[in-house]
Amino acid sequence: MNVESTKQPPPKVFPKNPKVAIVVPCFNEEQVLPETTRQLESLIRRLISEGLIAESSYICYVDDGSRDRTWAIIENLVGINELVRGIKLSRNSGHQNALIAGLFSAEGDVLISVDADLQDDLDAIREMVIKYHAGADIVLGVRKERSTDTFIKRFTAESYYKLLDMMGVEVVFNHADYRLMSRNAIESLRNFKEVNLFLRGIIPLIGYRVDMVMYDRKERFAGESKYPLSKMLALAWQGITSFSALPLRIITWLGIAISLVSLGVTLWVLNIRFFTNEAIPGWASTVLPIYFLGGLQFFCIGIIGEYIAKIYMETKRRPRYFVEKVL
């Protein structure tokens, strides 16, 4: 029996004023960091004055191998602002790994993850903390609607969430990585050892009491999106293949369906050949099925290959990230 995976965290004890760390993954965010810091600092000081969080609460920036001045700005902020701390990864490890690095490295009774681009409404953090005080271990930030998105982005995002639901993956519609997690939830998250991370699928598996805060998403304050179409598609495929074996089962169903169709076609050809005079020699009846079945086989082999590649990555157990410096 795996003792580590069955060990339960201690009963939750609510600090009167919990120490909060706001974890912010950063990749080439030099244009937005000063404003992000200003708004987060204002929010933290307000929550401290209201008695909702401890005076030791802070912002934790995680530099995910940025190629611009992001880390230099973080170093400067740490030197002049007591509310800012920084973690520098040795190389670009990806948003999910950078987020995990911050969650596992930051100290605090409560950890809140939010992107640096200021698209997520920071006022929702106050509601998250209030729900934590009411007993929630995990509070999810969920978008009210997607009116600010383009039609293509809205359609693809909503279709993707529906597809995940159809495949049996437990995700919250319109929730990304804007969430509050208690220390108990963070320690439970450590038990998930997979290299192929899809946090919005892992978090619901933790259990505990979960609540939600609805908010309106804003336009990006500055800079460019760090999730272009290619990365969005990669994350989407990660979510499907990391949490659902349905694509593999679809291959089985396709095989059965094609076998039945092939049997029907065979009976039809034999009927024409032996019971009618309509049989015309030609290449279509042989070449077209070969092309069809060949393409289908390559498609199925590709899906199987994706799962084998994930098994390969998991069995190597390589570290998900390396921390180069902590400030």
N, C-alpha and C positions, 0 to 999 in steps of 0.2 A: 504493500500500500504506500502511496506517495504521501508522506506525512505533511510535506509543505503545502500540498494542494488542499488538504482537508483541515488544516489549522484555521480556526475561526478567529477573527479579530475580537478584541475585548469589547464589552458593551459600550455603547456610545455615551459619552459624557459631554454635555454642552457647556463649553466655556461661556462665561457671562459675556465677555467680549472676545470672540475668536480671532486669532491671528490669521489674517488673510494674505495670501500671495496671489497676485494676478499674473499669470504666466502668458507671455506674449512671444510666440515664435516670429522670427524676423529673417527675411531673405531679401537683400537689396532694398531696404526701407529707409534710406537716408532722407528722402524727401518728406516723409510723414512722421518720423520718430519724435521730433521736437513737439509737434502738436499732439501726438498721442500721449506723450509724457505729461504735457500741460493738462489735458483733459482727465487722465487717470489720476494724477496727483490731486486735482481739484475734487474728484469723486472720493478718493480715499480720505482726504481731510474732512469732507462733509460727513462721511459715514462714521469717522472717529468722533466727530463732534456730536453726532446723534447717539453715540453709545452703542452702535451696532457692531463695530469691529475694534480690535485692539490697536493701541498706538504703534505697536511694532509691525503693523501690516505694511506691505510694500509691493513694488512692481518688479517682476523678474523677466528681463528680456533674454531670449535665447537666440543667439546669432547662428543661423544655419549655414555657415560657410559663405557668407555674403562676399560679393566681389567689389562692392562700392565702399563707402565710408561708414557703413552701419555700425561696425564694431568700434570704430574710433569715436563715434557719437555716443555709443553706450558707455565707453570708458569715461568720456567727459561727463556724462550725466551722473555716473556713479560717484565721481569726484566732487560734484557740486550739489547733488540732491540726495539727501539721506533716505528717500523713499525708493531709490532705484538700485537694483542689483543686476548683474549680468552673468550669463553663461555663454562661453564660446565653444562651439563644436569644431573639431579638427578639420572637417570638410562638410560639404553639402550632403546631408543624409535624408532630405525630404521632410515635408511638413509634418507628417505623422510621427516620424522619429524625433524631430526637434521638439514636438509637443510632449512626447513621452519623456524626453530628457529633462525638460523643465518640470514636469509633474513629479518625476522621481527624485529630482535634485533639490527642489525648492522646499523650504521649511514652512510649516503653518498648519493650523487646525483646519483650514478651508483653503482649497486651491481653485481658482477660477481661470479658465482658458479663454482667450479672445485673440482675434487676429489684430495685427498692427494697423490695418488700413482704415479703421474707424467706420467701417460699414455697419458693424453691429452696434446697436444702440446701447451705449454704456450705462444709461439710466436703468436698464434692465438688471444690472448688477445689484442695485439696492433691493429690488424685489427678490432676487435670488437669495440674498443674505437673510431677508425677512423669512422666506420659506425655509431656509436652513434652521433658523431659530424656532420655527414651528415644527421641526422634526424631520425634515427631508435630508437625506444623505447625498442625493444627486438632484440637481435642478437643471433642466435643459432649457436653453434659449431657443425658441421656435419662432420662425418667421410667420407673421400673420398672413401675408400674401406675397405675390411676386410681380406686382404691377410695375416695378422699376426695371424688371428684366426685359430683354428683347423676347419676341415671340418664340424664336428658336431655342433660346436658353431656358425659358419657362417650360416649353413643351418637352424638351429633352430631360430636364431635371425632374419634372412631375412624372414623366413616363418611367424614368429610372427608379424612382421610389416605388411606383406601382409594380414594376418588374421585380424588384427585390422582395416585395411583399408576396407576389405570386410564387416566388422561389422559396418561400419560407424563411427569409432572412428577417429578423426582428429589428427594424429600424423605426425611428420616429419621423413622420412625414415633415419635410422642411426644416429638419434639425441638422446642423453641420457639426462644428466643434466648439460652439459657444456654450459653456456649461460650468456649473459649480459642482465640486466634489469634496466631500468630507475626507478627513484623514483616514477613516475606516474604509471608505470606498477606494482611496488611492492605494492603501496597503493590499486590498483585495485585487486591484488591477495588476499588481506586481506578479500575481500568480499566472497571468497569461503570458506565456513565453514565446509566442509565435513571432517570426521575423517579418512575415507579411502582414503589416498592420492595417486595420480598418477600424479605427476607434469607435466610430458611430455605430458599428455593429457589435463591438465588444462590450461597450458600456451597458447595454440592456441585459447582458448575461450576468452582470454582477449581482443584481437583485437589490435589496434594501429598499427603502422608501424613496420613490422618485416623484418629482413634481415638475411643473413646466412654467415658464414665463413667456408670454407672447410679446413680440416686439416688431417694429417696422424697420426694415433694412434700408440704409442710406446709400448714397453714391460714394464711391471711393474718394477719400480726401485728396490724395495726391499719388503720383506714381502710376505704375501699370500693374494689372492683375498678375499674381504669381501662379495662377492656375489657368493657363491657356487651354485650348481644346484638347491638345495631346495629353496633358496631365489630368484633365478632367476625365477623359476616356480611360486612362490608365487606372485612376482611382475607382472609377465605376467597375471596371473589370476586376480589380482587386476585391471589391466588395462582393461581387458575385461568386468568384472562384474561392474566396477565403471562407465563405459561410454557407455555400449551397453546393450539393452534389447533383443538382437537377440537370445541368448540362450533360453530365455523364449518363444520366438516366434517359435523357432525350435521345442520345445516340442509340441506346438500346431500342427505344420505341421506333426510331427511324429505321433501324435494321429490320424490326418485325414488320413495319408497314411496307417497306420496299420488298421484303420477301413475299408478302401477300400480293403486292402489285405484280411482281415478277411472275408469280405462279399464275395469276390471272392472264397476264400477257402470253405466257407459255401455252396455256390451254387455248387461248384465242388463236395463236399461230398454228397450233396443231389442228385445230378445227378447220381453219382455212386450207391447210396443207392436205388434209386427208378427206375432207368432206365437201370441198368446193373446187372450182376451177379458177379462182381469183388470185391464186398465189403468183406474185410477180417478183422475180429475182431482183435484188437491189441491195445497196449498202446501208440504207437508212435503218433497217431493222437490226443491224448488228453494230454499226458505228455509233449511232446516237445513244443506245444504252451504255456503251463502253464509256463515252464521254461523261454521261450523267453519273454513272456509278463511280467513275474515277474521281470526279470532282467531289462527290459526296464523301468518298473515302479520305481524300486529303483534308476536307473540312473536319471530319470526325477525328482524324489523327492529330490535327492541330489542337483541338479542344483537349484531347487526352494529354498531348504534350504540355499544355499549360499547367495541368494539374501535376504532371510528373515534375515539371520545373519547380513548382511550389514545394513539392515533397523534397526535392534536391536541396533547395535553399534552406528548408527547415531542418533537415538532418545535419547540415554542416554547422548549425548553431553559431553562426558568426555574430559578433556584437552588432547591435543595431546602430550604435553611435559611439563616438569617443569625445569626451569633454577635454578640451585643450586648456581652458582657463575659466576660473570662477572668480567673480568680483563681488 
